[in-house]
């Protein structure tokens, strides 16, 4: 995915969002609901109600204009916190896991090495 890269701030809108909105509507949600400046260089992740959680939109301002990324999973759903959680802040690594449909809240890192050296 061509995107904002590492080290970017990521804000996730917990619960469901009306993702039928276009860029202007989603930027307004980022400002009004997430209380963030839409043109501040952060990525805003929003999950819609469509298909019970299989659709994700990312909104990002790259300094010249807005980029809107849209993904629909063929199987499964995106892991998402409930609306009661409000807003979540993710790292770039957690955002990459979310984009791939991996549960970024409980990644399975596997067993640590049995012996070092």
N, C-alpha and C positions, 0 to 999 in steps of 0.2 A: 504494500500500500504506500503510495506517495503521501506523506503526511507531515505533521509538524515536527517530528523527530523526538529525541530524548530530552528530558529535563523540562518539558512543558507542563504547565499546571492543567489538571484535568478535574472538572467538576461534573458530578453525576447527579441528575435530578431523580431522586428516589420516587418510587411509585410509577404510575403510567402518565404519559404525556400525549396530547393530541398531536401526533406526528404528521397529520395531514397538512399541517402548516408548512409554508415555505420558509425561506431564509429569513425574511423580515419578521414573520411571526415567531420563529424559534429564537431569534435575537432578542425579541421583546420578552420572551419567557426567561431567557438567561438574565436579562436585566431586572425584571419584576419579581420572578420567583426565586432565582438563585442569588440575586443581589450582587451580580458581577457585571462589569463593563464588557459588553459583547466584543468590542474591538480591542480588548486588552491583551490578546495573544494566547488566551486560555482555550482549551478544548472543552466543549459542553456535550456531554453524552446524555441522550434521551431515548427512552424505550417506549414504544407505542403499545397499544392494546391489541393490534392486529395479530391474529394467529396465536394468541395467548403468549406473547413475549418473544416472538422469533424475529422481531424487526428492531433495528438499532439505527439511530441517526447521530452523527457527530457534526457539530458546528464549530468552525475554526476560522478566525480572521488572520490572514497571513501577512498583513501590512499593506496589501494592495486591494484586497477584496475578501469576501466570505467564501469559504469552501464548505461544501455540504457532502458528507460521506454517508452512504445508506447501505445497509447490509441486511439481508433476510437469510436466516439459517434454513437449510433444507431439512434438517432434523434437529430436534431439541429446542431449547430456549436459552436466551441470555440470562445468566444469573443476576438477580437484581434485588436490592433491599426494598423493604416495604415503604410506603409513603410516610409512615410515622417517623422514619429516620431522617426525613428532610432532604439534606444535601450530603453527599459523600465526596471526599477529595481522594483521588487516586494518583498513584505514581505512574510514570510512563510504562513501567513493566506491567503493572496491573491493568492499564489500558490495553496493552498488547494482548494480554490474556483474555480480557473481556471481548475484544474484537474477534478472537478465535473461538469464542464460546466456552472458554475454560472458566471455572469458578474461581475468580480472583480472590475471593474471601478465604478459601481453604485449598490452596494449591497442594498437590501431592508431590513433594520433592523427592520421594523415594528414601531409601535407607542411607544413612551416612556411611562413609567407608569404614570397613571393619578394622583396617590397619593402615597407618600412615607411615611412609618412609621406607 
